[in-house]
Amino acid sequence: MSTKDDLIRTKINNIFQEVMGLIHSALNDAVALGDIPEMDTHEAAQAIWAYWREYWTEASSVETSRPIFHSQAV
C-alpha cells in the first residue's frame, strides 16, 4: 500500500473520530435534556463503534489493486 493511501486512510479515520465526538456530545445533550435515557447513549455509541470497526476491517482487507479510497475523490 502506498504512503498516499495510508495518508488518505488516516485522514478519513481522523474525520470519523471527529464525527464520533460530535455524536457523543449530541447524545450527552439529549440525556441532559431528558430526551433519552443515559443507557441509550452507551448502546448507541457501542453500535456506531462496532459498525466502524467492521467496516474498517473489511476496507483494510481489500486488495490494493482495488482501493476503497481514491485519491481523486478526496
Biopython code that builds the backbone (N, CA, C, O; Angstrom):
import numpy as np
from Bio.PDB.StructureBuilder import StructureBuilder

atoms = [
    (1, "MET", "N", (0.855, -1.177, 0.000)),
    (1, "MET", "CA", (0.000, 0.000, 0.000)),
    (1, "MET", "C", (0.896, 1.233, 0.000)),
    (1, "MET", "O", (1.908, 1.276, 0.699)),
    (2, "SER", "N", (0.525, 2.207, -0.768)),
    (2, "SER", "CA", (1.350, 3.405, -0.890)),
    (2, "SER", "C", (1.174, 4.339, 0.295)),
    (2, "SER", "O", (0.200, 4.256, 1.044)),
    (3, "THR", "N", (2.129, 5.216, 0.441)),
    (3, "THR", "CA", (2.079, 6.210, 1.506)),
    (3, "THR", "C", (0.877, 7.130, 1.320)),
    (3, "THR", "O", (0.264, 7.571, 2.292)),
    (4, "LYS", "N", (0.547, 7.414, 0.065)),
    (4, "LYS", "CA", (-0.610, 8.272, -0.215)),
    (4, "LYS", "C", (-1.905, 7.610, 0.270)),
    (4, "LYS", "O", (-2.767, 8.278, 0.841)),
    (5, "ASP", "N", (-2.041, 6.309, 0.043)),
    (5, "ASP", "CA", (-3.212, 5.572, 0.533)),
    (5, "ASP", "C", (-3.277, 5.605, 2.054)),
    (5, "ASP", "O", (-4.347, 5.778, 2.637)),
    (6, "ASP", "N", (-2.123, 5.439, 2.690)),
    (6, "ASP", "CA", (-2.075, 5.494, 4.155)),
    (6, "ASP", "C", (-2.509, 6.863, 4.658)),
    (6, "ASP", "O", (-3.246, 6.962, 5.639)),
    (7, "LEU", "N", (-2.058, 7.907, 3.996)),
    (7, "LEU", "CA", (-2.422, 9.270, 4.389)),
    (7, "LEU", "C", (-3.924, 9.489, 4.251)),
    (7, "LEU", "O", (-4.550, 10.091, 5.123)),
    (8, "ILE", "N", (-4.498, 9.005, 3.166)),
    (8, "ILE", "CA", (-5.942, 9.138, 2.946)),
    (8, "ILE", "C", (-6.714, 8.379, 4.015)),
    (8, "ILE", "O", (-7.683, 8.898, 4.569)),
    (9, "ARG", "N", (-6.293, 7.158, 4.308)),
    (9, "ARG", "CA", (-6.964, 6.368, 5.351)),
    (9, "ARG", "C", (-6.868, 7.070, 6.708)),
    (9, "ARG", "O", (-7.834, 7.088, 7.471)),
    (10, "THR", "N", (-5.710, 7.641, 7.002)),
    (10, "THR", "CA", (-5.529, 8.354, 8.270)),
    (10, "THR", "C", (-6.461, 9.555, 8.339)),
    (10, "THR", "O", (-7.079, 9.801, 9.376)),
    (11, "LYS", "N", (-6.569, 10.304, 7.251)),
    (11, "LYS", "CA", (-7.459, 11.469, 7.230)),
    (11, "LYS", "C", (-8.909, 11.053, 7.435)),
    (11, "LYS", "O", (-9.643, 11.690, 8.191)),
    (12, "ILE", "N", (-9.316, 9.992, 6.766)),
    (12, "ILE", "CA", (-10.697, 9.511, 6.904)),
    (12, "ILE", "C", (-10.951, 9.055, 8.336)),
    (12, "ILE", "O", (-12.008, 9.341, 8.899)),
    (13, "ASN", "N", (-9.999, 8.351, 8.925)),
    (13, "ASN", "CA", (-10.145, 7.907, 10.304)),
    (13, "ASN", "C", (-10.251, 9.106, 11.251)),
    (13, "ASN", "O", (-11.067, 9.095, 12.173)),
    (14, "ASN", "N", (-9.443, 10.128, 11.031)),
    (14, "ASN", "CA", (-9.498, 11.332, 11.869)),
    (14, "ASN", "C", (-10.847, 12.037, 11.739)),
    (14, "ASN", "O", (-11.397, 12.520, 12.729)),
    (15, "ILE", "N", (-11.371, 12.094, 10.537)),
    (15, "ILE", "CA", (-12.686, 12.707, 10.327)),
    (15, "ILE", "C", (-13.749, 11.904, 11.065)),
    (15, "ILE", "O", (-14.617, 12.481, 11.720)),
    (16, "PHE", "N", (-13.688, 10.589, 10.967)),
    (16, "PHE", "CA", (-14.667, 9.756, 11.663)),
    (16, "PHE", "C", (-14.595, 9.978, 13.171)),
    (16, "PHE", "O", (-15.629, 10.078, 13.833)),
    (17, "GLN", "N", (-13.391, 10.056, 13.713)),
    (17, "GLN", "CA", (-13.252, 10.282, 15.152)),
    (17, "GLN", "C", (-13.849, 11.629, 15.552)),
    (17, "GLN", "O", (-14.460, 11.746, 16.614)),
    (18, "GLU", "N", (-13.675, 12.639, 14.712)),
    (18, "GLU", "CA", (-14.266, 13.953, 14.988)),
    (18, "GLU", "C", (-15.794, 13.863, 14.970)),
    (18, "GLU", "O", (-16.465, 14.419, 15.840)),
    (19, "VAL", "N", (-16.330, 13.170, 13.987)),
    (19, "VAL", "CA", (-17.780, 12.978, 13.895)),
    (19, "VAL", "C", (-18.294, 12.221, 15.119)),
    (19, "VAL", "O", (-19.343, 12.558, 15.669)),
    (20, "MET", "N", (-17.555, 11.200, 15.540)),
    (20, "MET", "CA", (-17.962, 10.449, 16.737)),
    (20, "MET", "C", (-18.008, 11.362, 17.961)),
    (20, "MET", "O", (-18.891, 11.227, 18.808)),
    (21, "GLY", "N", (-17.062, 12.283, 18.051)),
    (21, "GLY", "CA", (-17.069, 13.237, 19.158)),
    (21, "GLY", "C", (-18.314, 14.103, 19.133)),
    (21, "GLY", "O", (-18.908, 14.374, 20.177)),
    (22, "LEU", "N", (-18.713, 14.541, 17.942)),
    (22, "LEU", "CA", (-19.927, 15.349, 17.799)),
    (22, "LEU", "C", (-21.176, 14.545, 18.156)),
    (22, "LEU", "O", (-22.083, 15.050, 18.818)),
    (23, "ILE", "N", (-21.211, 13.290, 17.711)),
    (23, "ILE", "CA", (-22.348, 12.417, 18.030)),
    (23, "ILE", "C", (-22.420, 12.199, 19.539)),
    (23, "ILE", "O", (-23.496, 12.270, 20.132)),
    (24, "HIS", "N", (-21.287, 11.937, 20.146)),
    (24, "HIS", "CA", (-21.248, 11.718, 21.596)),
    (24, "HIS", "C", (-21.744, 12.962, 22.336)),
    (24, "HIS", "O", (-22.505, 12.853, 23.297)),
    (25, "SER", "N", (-21.319, 14.124, 21.895)),
    (25, "SER", "CA", (-21.757, 15.376, 22.505)),
    (25, "SER", "C", (-23.271, 15.561, 22.361)),
    (25, "SER", "O", (-23.951, 15.966, 23.304)),
    (26, "ALA", "N", (-23.778, 15.260, 21.175)),
    (26, "ALA", "CA", (-25.223, 15.391, 20.940)),
    (26, "ALA", "C", (-26.006, 14.410, 21.820)),
    (26, "ALA", "O", (-27.058, 14.758, 22.356)),
    (27, "LEU", "N", (-25.493, 13.193, 21.966)),
    (27, "LEU", "CA", (-26.157, 12.211, 22.825)),
    (27, "LEU", "C", (-26.157, 12.679, 24.280)),
    (27, "LEU", "O", (-27.156, 12.536, 24.984)),
    (28, "ASN", "N", (-25.036, 13.237, 24.722)),
    (28, "ASN", "CA", (-24.974, 13.751, 26.099)),
    (28, "ASN", "C", (-25.958, 14.903, 26.307)),
    (28, "ASN", "O", (-26.590, 15.002, 27.359)),
    (29, "ASP", "N", (-26.084, 15.768, 25.306)),
    (29, "ASP", "CA", (-27.050, 16.870, 25.390)),
    (29, "ASP", "C", (-28.473, 16.325, 25.486)),
    (29, "ASP", "O", (-29.287, 16.837, 26.255)),
    (30, "ALA", "N", (-28.771, 15.288, 24.706)),
    (30, "ALA", "CA", (-30.113, 14.692, 24.735)),
    (30, "ALA", "C", (-30.414, 14.087, 26.104)),
    (30, "ALA", "O", (-31.542, 14.167, 26.590)),
    (31, "VAL", "N", (-29.401, 13.484, 26.722)),
    (31, "VAL", "CA", (-29.583, 12.930, 28.071)),
    (31, "VAL", "C", (-29.835, 14.068, 29.057)),
    (31, "VAL", "O", (-30.740, 13.988, 29.887)),
    (32, "ALA", "N", (-29.033, 15.126, 28.963)),
    (32, "ALA", "CA", (-29.173, 16.262, 29.883)),
    (32, "ALA", "C", (-30.550, 16.905, 29.767)),
    (32, "ALA", "O", (-31.094, 17.390, 30.758)),
    (33, "LEU", "N", (-31.110, 16.911, 28.572)),
    (33, "LEU", "CA", (-32.439, 17.487, 28.360)),
    (33, "LEU", "C", (-33.560, 16.515, 28.726)),
    (33, "LEU", "O", (-34.732, 16.891, 28.755)),
    (34, "GLY", "N", (-33.191, 15.267, 29.006)),
    (34, "GLY", "CA", (-34.193, 14.271, 29.367)),
    (34, "GLY", "C", (-34.875, 13.639, 28.171)),
    (34, "GLY", "O", (-35.891, 12.961, 28.321)),
    (35, "ASP", "N", (-34.324, 13.857, 26.979)),
    (35, "ASP", "CA", (-34.931, 13.297, 25.768)),
    (35, "ASP", "C", (-34.727, 11.794, 25.641)),
    (35, "ASP", "O", (-35.593, 11.091, 25.121)),
    (36, "ILE", "N", (-33.590, 11.298, 26.112)),
    (36, "ILE", "CA", (-33.303, 9.869, 26.050)),
    (36, "ILE", "C", (-32.648, 9.434, 27.354)),
    (36, "ILE", "O", (-31.962, 10.226, 27.999)),
    (37, "PRO", "N", (-32.856, 8.179, 27.744)),
    (37, "PRO", "CA", (-32.184, 7.671, 28.948)),
    (37, "PRO", "C", (-30.687, 7.512, 28.696)),
    (37, "PRO", "O", (-30.264, 7.309, 27.558)),
    (38, "GLU", "N", (-29.892, 7.604, 29.751)),
    (38, "GLU", "CA", (-28.438, 7.524, 29.605)),
    (38, "GLU", "C", (-27.986, 6.209, 28.984)),
    (38, "GLU", "O", (-27.033, 6.203, 28.205)),
    (39, "MET", "N", (-28.634, 5.108, 29.301)),
    (39, "MET", "CA", (-28.225, 3.810, 28.768)),
    (39, "MET", "C", (-28.298, 3.793, 27.245)),
    (39, "MET", "O", (-27.487, 3.131, 26.598)),
    (40, "ASP", "N", (-29.249, 4.507, 26.670)),
    (40, "ASP", "CA", (-29.369, 4.563, 25.217)),
    (40, "ASP", "C", (-28.121, 5.165, 24.568)),
    (40, "ASP", "O", (-27.723, 4.732, 23.487)),
    (41, "THR", "N", (-27.503, 6.153, 25.211)),
    (41, "THR", "CA", (-26.306, 6.773, 24.629)),
    (41, "THR", "C", (-25.164, 5.768, 24.583)),
    (41, "THR", "O", (-24.420, 5.717, 23.603)),
    (42, "HIS", "N", (-25.020, 4.974, 25.628)),
    (42, "HIS", "CA", (-23.957, 3.970, 25.680)),
    (42, "HIS", "C", (-24.164, 2.933, 24.580)),
    (42, "HIS", "O", (-23.222, 2.576, 23.873)),
    (43, "GLU", "N", (-25.383, 2.455, 24.440)),
    (43, "GLU", "CA", (-25.689, 1.459, 23.410)),
    (43, "GLU", "C", (-25.497, 2.042, 22.014)),
    (43, "GLU", "O", (-24.987, 1.360, 21.126)),
    (44, "ALA", "N", (-25.893, 3.275, 21.813)),
    (44, "ALA", "CA", (-25.727, 3.916, 20.507)),
    (44, "ALA", "C", (-24.244, 4.062, 20.165)),
    (44, "ALA", "O", (-23.829, 3.767, 19.044)),
    (45, "ALA", "N", (-23.462, 4.511, 21.117)),
    (45, "ALA", "CA", (-22.027, 4.669, 20.871)),
    (45, "ALA", "C", (-21.373, 3.325, 20.567)),
    (45, "ALA", "O", (-20.534, 3.233, 19.671)),
    (46, "GLN", "N", (-21.751, 2.287, 21.304)),
    (46, "GLN", "CA", (-21.202, 0.952, 21.044)),
    (46, "GLN", "C", (-21.571, 0.459, 19.649)),
    (46, "GLN", "O", (-20.740, -0.130, 18.958)),
    (47, "ALA", "N", (-22.795, 0.692, 19.240)),
    (47, "ALA", "CA", (-23.236, 0.251, 17.912)),
    (47, "ALA", "C", (-22.473, 0.978, 16.808)),
    (47, "ALA", "O", (-22.083, 0.370, 15.811)),
    (48, "ILE", "N", (-22.267, 2.264, 16.987)),
    (48, "ILE", "CA", (-21.532, 3.044, 15.976)),
    (48, "ILE", "C", (-20.086, 2.566, 15.885)),
    (48, "ILE", "O", (-19.569, 2.382, 14.783)),
    (49, "TRP", "N", (-19.429, 2.361, 17.020)),
    (49, "TRP", "CA", (-18.046, 1.883, 17.011)),
    (49, "TRP", "C", (-17.950, 0.483, 16.414)),
    (49, "TRP", "O", (-17.012, 0.193, 15.672)),
    (50, "ALA", "N", (-18.898, -0.378, 16.724)),
    (50, "ALA", "CA", (-18.884, -1.732, 16.174)),
    (50, "ALA", "C", (-19.009, -1.691, 14.655)),
    (50, "ALA", "O", (-18.315, -2.426, 13.952)),
    (51, "TYR", "N", (-19.886, -0.839, 14.151)),
    (51, "TYR", "CA", (-20.038, -0.700, 12.701)),
    (51, "TYR", "C", (-18.738, -0.207, 12.085)),
    (51, "TYR", "O", (-18.291, -0.739, 11.069)),
    (52, "TRP", "N", (-18.130, 0.802, 12.690)),
    (52, "TRP", "CA", (-16.895, 1.369, 12.136)),
    (52, "TRP", "C", (-15.775, 0.329, 12.130)),
    (52, "TRP", "O", (-15.050, 0.199, 11.144)),
    (53, "ARG", "N", (-15.635, -0.416, 13.238)),
    (53, "ARG", "CA", (-14.592, -1.448, 13.287)),
    (53, "ARG", "C", (-14.816, -2.497, 12.203)),
    (53, "ARG", "O", (-13.863, -2.918, 11.547)),
    (54, "GLU", "N", (-16.045, -2.919, 12.008)),
    (54, "GLU", "CA", (-16.358, -3.914, 10.976)),
    (54, "GLU", "C", (-16.058, -3.358, 9.585)),
    (54, "GLU", "O", (-15.452, -4.036, 8.755)),
    (55, "TYR", "N", (-16.482, -2.132, 9.339)),
    (55, "TYR", "CA", (-16.234, -1.500, 8.044)),
    (55, "TYR", "C", (-14.741, -1.354, 7.807)),
    (55, "TYR", "O", (-14.243, -1.688, 6.732)),
    (56, "TRP", "N", (-14.030, -0.857, 8.805)),
    (56, "TRP", "CA", (-12.603, -0.591, 8.638)),
    (56, "TRP", "C", (-11.827, -1.886, 8.429)),
    (56, "TRP", "O", (-10.879, -1.912, 7.644)),
    (57, "THR", "N", (-12.207, -2.955, 9.110)),
    (57, "THR", "CA", (-11.558, -4.256, 8.923)),
    (57, "THR", "C", (-11.777, -4.739, 7.503)),
    (57, "THR", "O", (-10.850, -5.228, 6.857)),
    (58, "GLU", "N", (-13.007, -4.601, 7.013)),
    (58, "GLU", "CA", (-13.310, -5.012, 5.645)),
    (58, "GLU", "C", (-12.553, -4.153, 4.640)),
    (58, "GLU", "O", (-11.993, -4.680, 3.679)),
    (59, "ALA", "N", (-12.529, -2.845, 4.847)),
    (59, "ALA", "CA", (-11.849, -1.930, 3.931)),
    (59, "ALA", "C", (-10.350, -2.197, 3.917)),
    (59, "ALA", "O", (-9.710, -2.104, 2.870)),
    (60, "SER", "N", (-9.795, -2.524, 5.066)),
    (60, "SER", "CA", (-8.358, -2.767, 5.164)),
    (60, "SER", "C", (-7.945, -4.086, 4.527)),
    (60, "SER", "O", (-6.778, -4.268, 4.183)),
    (61, "SER", "N", (-8.890, -5.009, 4.367)),
    (61, "SER", "CA", (-8.553, -6.321, 3.816)),
    (61, "SER", "C", (-8.682, -6.378, 2.295)),
    (61, "SER", "O", (-8.330, -7.389, 1.687)),
    (62, "VAL", "N", (-9.175, -5.324, 1.681)),
    (62, "VAL", "CA", (-9.343, -5.298, 0.233)),
    (62, "VAL", "C", (-7.974, -5.193, -0.437)),
    (62, "VAL", "O", (-7.093, -4.475, 0.034)),
    (63, "GLU", "N", (-7.815, -5.907, -1.523)),
    (63, "GLU", "CA", (-6.562, -5.869, -2.274)),
    (63, "GLU", "C", (-6.241, -4.444, -2.703)),
    (63, "GLU", "O", (-7.145, -3.674, -3.028)),
    (64, "THR", "N", (-4.958, -4.090, -2.705)),
    (64, "THR", "CA", (-4.563, -2.736, -3.082)),
    (64, "THR", "C", (-4.828, -2.456, -4.562)),
    (64, "THR", "O", (-4.847, -1.295, -4.970)),
    (65, "SER", "N", (-5.029, -3.489, -5.365)),
    (65, "SER", "CA", (-5.337, -3.269, -6.770)),
    (65, "SER", "C", (-6.734, -2.661, -6.945)),
    (65, "SER", "O", (-7.054, -2.123, -8.005)),
    (66, "ARG", "N", (-7.553, -2.749, -5.908)),
    (66, "ARG", "CA", (-8.904, -2.195, -5.949)),
    (66, "ARG", "C", (-9.128, -1.366, -4.679)),
    (66, "ARG", "O", (-9.862, -1.793, -3.787)),
    (67, "PRO", "N", (-8.506, -0.189, -4.588)),
    (67, "PRO", "CA", (-8.566, 0.578, -3.343)),
    (67, "PRO", "C", (-9.972, 1.062, -3.006)),
    (67, "PRO", "O", (-10.766, 1.367, -3.896)),
    (68, "ILE", "N", (-10.267, 1.129, -1.723)),
    (68, "ILE", "CA", (-11.543, 1.652, -1.243)),
    (68, "ILE", "C", (-11.578, 3.169, -1.416)),
    (68, "ILE", "O", (-12.602, 3.735, -1.797)),
    (69, "PHE", "N", (-10.452, 3.818, -1.135)),
    (69, "PHE", "CA", (-10.393, 5.271, -1.162)),
    (69, "PHE", "C", (-9.551, 5.719, -2.349)),
    (69, "PHE", "O", (-8.394, 5.318, -2.476)),
    (70, "HIS", "N", (-10.110, 6.530, -3.198)),
    (70, "HIS", "CA", (-9.396, 7.027, -4.358)),
    (70, "HIS", "C", (-8.907, 8.437, -4.085)),
    (70, "HIS", "O", (-9.670, 9.283, -3.620)),
    (71, "SER", "N", (-7.645, 8.693, -4.369)),
    (71, "SER", "CA", (-7.054, 10.000, -4.109)),
    (71, "SER", "C", (-7.813, 11.116, -4.806)),
    (71, "SER", "O", (-7.932, 12.213, -4.261)),
    (72, "GLN", "N", (-8.327, 10.856, -5.997)),
    (72, "GLN", "CA", (-9.029, 11.876, -6.757)),
    (72, "GLN", "C", (-10.312, 12.322, -6.070)),
    (72, "GLN", "O", (-10.766, 13.448, -6.273)),
    (73, "ALA", "N", (-10.900, 11.446, -5.257)),
    (73, "ALA", "CA", (-12.176, 11.759, -4.618)),
    (73, "ALA", "C", (-12.001, 12.579, -3.348)),
    (73, "ALA", "O", (-12.974, 13.119, -2.822)),
    (74, "VAL", "N", (-10.779, 12.677, -2.852)),
    (74, "VAL", "CA", (-10.546, 13.381, -1.589)),
    (74, "VAL", "C", (-10.185, 14.825, -1.836)),
    (74, "VAL", "O", (-9.953, 15.574, -0.888)),
]
sb = StructureBuilder()
sb.init_structure("model")
sb.init_model(0)
sb.init_chain("A")
sb.init_seg("    ")
for serial, (resi, resn, name, xyz) in enumerate(atoms, 1):
    if name == "N":
        sb.init_residue(resn, " ", resi, " ")
    sb.init_atom(name, np.array(xyz, "f"), 0.0, 1.0, " ", f" {name:<3s}", serial, name[0])
structure = sb.get_structure()
